């Protein structure tokens, strides 16, 4: 039997990616990323997407912490 000498973690995500989170919240992912890119005001984004400040803040925080995806590899 072969012995795997790779990293200690599987190469898949342990939490949802930002695109999945945006979809669940009803936020257009591409538009959201563009808003982050231009530094749009969170209040404006709340109005634009029709979601709560808490939700838009969590989406922004997720992006700042994990980027577009949270894939964790074992290498």
Secondary structure as the mmCIF struct_conf table of DSSP 4:
data_model
#
loop_
_struct_conf.conf_type_id
_struct_conf.id
_struct_conf.beg_label_comp_id
_struct_conf.beg_label_asym_id
_struct_conf.beg_label_seq_id
_struct_conf.end_label_comp_id
_struct_conf.end_label_asym_id
_struct_conf.end_label_seq_id
BEND BEND1 UNK A 6 UNK A 6
BEND BEND2 UNK A 8 UNK A 9
BEND BEND3 UNK A 11 UNK A 11
STRN STRN1 UNK A 12 UNK A 13
BEND BEND4 UNK A 14 UNK A 15
HELX_RH_AL_P HELX_RH_AL_P1 UNK A 18 UNK A 25
TURN_TY1_P TURN_TY1_P1 UNK A 26 UNK A 26
HELX_RH_AL_P HELX_RH_AL_P2 UNK A 29 UNK A 38
TURN_TY1_P TURN_TY1_P2 UNK A 39 UNK A 39
HELX_RH_AL_P HELX_RH_AL_P3 UNK A 42 UNK A 49
TURN_TY1_P TURN_TY1_P3 UNK A 50 UNK A 50
HELX_RH_AL_P HELX_RH_AL_P4 UNK A 53 UNK A 66
TURN_TY1_P TURN_TY1_P4 UNK A 67 UNK A 68
STRN STRN2 UNK A 71 UNK A 72
#
